Amino acid sequence: MAIRNKAFAALALTSLLGVAACGSTKEDTQKEAAATPAATEEGGAAAGGGEIKEGLKIAFLPKQINNPYFTISDKGGEDAVNAVKGEYKRVGPSDTAASSQVSYINTLTTQKQDAIVISANDANAVVPALQKAKAAGIKVVTYDSDTAPEGRDLFINQAAAEDLGRSQVQLLAKQIGPEGGEIAILSATPNATNQNTWIEFMEDELKKPEYSKFKLVKIAYGNDDDQKSFEETQGLLQAYPDLKGIISPTTVGIAAAARYLQGSDAKGKVKLTGLGTPNQLRDFVKDGTIEGFELWDPGKLGYLAGYAAAALASGTITGAEGEKFTAGDLGEREVGKNGEVLLGPPTVFDANNIDDFDF
């Protein structure tokens, strides 16, 4: 089904909505989940000059093939590739190990894809394979989670990393109140580039005088696994009985933590925020388990990445700062410093607006 914001202002903020592994390592196109603008009938020209080529082979390689967050984001990529009359492919691992994507990159290189769009499980582990792909003439776009710069041509960023990190601290502090207290972070994997960058800004934000009564006692890792994230939440509450709040910057983690809190005496007492989707967390917001959380629109992230890959593979842009290209219904976008293209600012979802969104 095509999933759409009811309020376009929601270029909303992210990371990963986890469910039980399906065991599959390759997935056919999934029609049931999307969060994208409608695909246009015409590929369109990139603003930098020249037309998007037809028949481009563009492959999406998410962190985890069986993760519904990436089902949504990659359906956006599929819509973009179809709009420019390209050939869409989606492959990937069922686990989030640092090197689990390498074999898929090598296969896509052998298949002579025109572009690979990847959300990296590890910033460095995939770089040698991606460099071989680039040497073979394949364009590389990262989305959601970046590699080291030498591994790609462009990075499609959900929102400014600093905004995402600091805003989650600000949101939790507002929920807890000026009395402060002990807080924890429930992250994805220890090597996740986006998670670690956000956490760095969280820690820096906590150094400000207004957070002097707050203490970060633990950074736990649920490995983007639902059951492990659930158990890590339980462990945090057992180890820190005075815990006042948890930030989980991963949709897997925040859903698992919410489920644990919902069934415990800590419901409403331990505040929980982070990154999640409205459909995933609506019931938790309505029953008071969560007051508010953030996210970007994952479908639009994949949609933007698909158009960026097509523009690169067509030669209408090179990834240089200042270049512009048209991304379908998202309009004109500009390449920023270090080859970064920004989707949009974070949005907070709470009881007042959560029913305005459907993704």
N, C-alpha and C positions, 0 to 999 in steps of 0.2 A: 504494500500500500504506500502511496506517496504521503510522507509525513511532513507537515508544514507548520510553521509558527502561525498562530492567529494574530500575532503582533509582530510585524517585520522588524521592529526595534530590537528584537531578541537575537542579535548576533551574540549568542550566549557562550558562556565560558566552559574546560575539560579535563577525565581520562577514562577509565575503562569499565564497562558494565559486565561483570563476570557471571557466567553460569557454568554448569557442569560441562566438562569437555565432551565434545561429540566424538572425538577420536579421529575425525577427518583431517587430512592434511591438504585437501584441495576441495574447493567449493564451487559449484555451479552458481551462476547468477541467481541471487535471491531477490524475489520481487516483493516480498512482504514487508520490507523495512526500508524507509528512506526518510531523509530530513532535508530535502533540497528544494530549491526553486524548480519550477517546471523547466524541462530541457527545451531549448529553443530548436526550431527546425533547421536553422542555418548555422553553420560552424562559425562564421564571422571572421573578421580580420583582426589580428592583434594590432594594438595601437602603435606598436613599434614599427609597423610596416610589413606588408606581405600577408598572404592568406594562410589560414590553417590548412594543411594538407589533408586530404581524405585518405582513409585506409591505414592510418597510423596504428601500430600495435602497442597498446599501453597496458602494462600489468601492474596491479596493486598487490602489495605484499605487506599486510598488516602485522602487528606484533603477534596476534593470536587469531587464527581463522575462525574459531568457535566463540569469539567474544561478541556479544550483540552490539556493543558500542561500535565495533568496526564493521559489523553488518550494516549499520546505519551510515557510517561515514563512507564506506566503500560503495554503497548504493548511490551516494552522491557522485562519487567518481565515475561510476558506470553511466549515470545520466549525462555527465559532461562529455565522456568519450563518445557516447551515442549521438549527442548533439553535433559533434564535429565529424560524424560519420567514420569513427575509428573502430578498432577491434579491441574489446575489453577482455581482460583476463584477471582472475583473482586466485592467488595461491598463498600458502603460508603454513606455519607450524601450528600444532595444537597446544604447544607449551611456550613459555616465555624465557627459555634459557638464552644466555647471551649469544651463543653461536648457532641457535636453531634456525636462523634465517639464511645462513650462508649457502647451504645446498640449493635453496630456491633461487638465490641470486645467480649462482653458477648455471643453473638450468635455464633461467630466463636469458642469460647472456648467450648460451648456446643456441637458444631459439631465436636469437636476433630480434628481440623486442626493440621498438623504437624508444621506449621510455619505461623506466621502473619507478613506481611511486611507493615509497617504503616508510613505515613507522618503525623506527629502530628499537630493538630490545636492548641494545648496547651501543653506546656512542662510537666505540672503537672496533669491536669485534667484526662488524660487517664491512669496515672500510676497505680492507684489501680486496675483497670480492667485488665491491662496488667500483673500485678503481679499475679493475679489469674490465668491468662492464663499460665504464666510461671510455677506456682505451679502445674498446670495440665499437665506439660510436654511439653508445646508448646514453640517453639523457637520464639523469637521476634527480628525482624530486623527493624530499622527505616531508612528512606531514605528521602532526601530533607529537612526535618525538624525533629529534634531530640526530644526525651523526656528527662526527668531527667534520669541519668544513670541507676538507679535501675529499670527502666521500660522496659529495653531491653537488648539484648545480644550483638548486634552490631549496629553501626551507619554507613551507607553508605553516606559519605559526598561528595557533588559535587566538592568542591575544598576547600582549607584551608580557613576558615572563615575570617581570617585576610587578606588574599590576596583579597578576594572578597570585603570586606568593603573598604579597602584602595584604591584598584584599581579604584573603581567607583568615588571616590573623585578625584583621580589623573586624570582620564579621563575627568571629568567635568571641572576641573581647566584648563586643557590644551585647552579645547574648548572655555572657557570664556576668558582666557588670563590673564596676570599679573595684570591687573587693578582690578580684583576681583569683589566683589559686593555681594548682598544678594542672598542666595540660600535656597532651601527648599528640603525636602524629602517627597515623596509620598509613604507610605508603604502599607502593606496589613492590617492585623489585629493587634491590640495592643499586643496580646498575642503570635504572631507567633515567635517561637524560633529562626528560622534562620534569619528572618528579624531583630529582636532585636539585635542579635549577630553582624550582619553586621553593623547595625547602631552604635553600640558601637565603632566599629573600625573606622567608618566614622568620628565620633565625635573626636576620639583620633587623627586621621590623621589631622583633621582641626586645632588641637592645635599647629602643627608644624609652625615654623617661615615663611615658604614659603606661608602659607595660611593666613597671618596676615590681608590681605585686603578682605578676604572672611568672610561672616557672615551667620551662619545658623539661619534663622528666624522662621522656623516652621517645625515640623514633623506632617504631615497630614496622615490620615488613610482612605483608600478607601474600606477596608474590603474585598478585592479581588472581588469586585463587579464592573462591567464595568461602570454602570451609576453613582454610587457613586464616583468612581475614577475620572470620567469625571467632575462631579460637584465639587469635591475637587480641581481639577486643576483650574477650573474657579474661585473658591474662593481664591486660592492662588494668582492669578494674580490680582484680585480685591483688596485684602487686602494689597498686596505688589506690587505696580505699577512699582517699580524699580527692580523687581526680575530679576536676570541674568541667573539662572539655576535651574533645578529640577533633582534630582536623584530618580528614582523609581525602587527599587530592587525587583520588582514583575512584571511578564509579563502581568498581568491584568492591573496594574497601568500604565506601560509605554505605552501600546497600547491606553488606554483611554486618557492619557495625550497628546500623539502624535496626536490623532484625534482632540482634542480640539485646540491644537496649530496650526494644519494644517489649520483650518478654522478661525483663529484669526489674528489680527495685530501683535501678538507676534511671529508668525512663523519666524524662523531664527534669532530672537533677543533673545528669551529665549531659552537657550540650554537645551537639554533633553538627559539624558543617564540613564542607569540602566541595567536591565536584561530582555531580550526578545529573541524570536526565529527569525532567519533570514526570514522565510516565512511570519511571522506575521508583520515584520517591514520593509520589503524590499521597499515597495512603499514610506514609510516615509523617508527612507534614500535617495532614488533616487530623491525625490522632495525637499530635503534640510531641512525637519522638524527635522530630527535627523542626527547628524554627525557620531556618533558611539555609540555602546552599547556592552554589554558582555553577555555571557551565556555559560553554559556547554551543552553537548548533553544529553537531558533528557532521550532519549531512552536507551542510554548506562548506565545511572544512574539506571534505573529500571532493566536492564539486569544484572548489577553487583549485585544489591540487590537480584534478584532471585537466582543467583548462591550462594551467601552468605547464604541465607536461606536454600538452599538445603544442603550445606556443614554442617551447624549447625544441621539441622534435621537428617542428616545421622551420626552425631557423629564424622565426620572427623576433625572438629575443635570445639573448645569450646568458642571461642571469646577472648582468652588470647593473650596478646601482643606478637608479633613475630611469631604467627602461619601463615601459608600460605595455600592458596587454589587456584585452577585453575578456572577461570571464563570464560570458553568458548573462544571466539575469543578475549576477552580482556586479556587473558593470566594470568599469576600468579599474585596474589595480596597478600599483607601482612597486618595483623591486627596491627594497631598502638596503641598508648596510648589511654586509656579509651575506648577500643573497637571500634576504628574508622578505617574505611577503606576509603581511598581517591580515588576518580575517576580520577582527573587530574587538570591541571592548567587552569585558565581563558583564554578565547580568545576574542579579540575585533573584532567586525564586523563593517565594514564601506563600503563606496562606492567602494573601491578598491578590496574587497574580498567577498562581500555578495553574489554575484552570484555563488561563488564556493561551496555554501552550500545549502542543500535542506532538511530542517526539520523545 
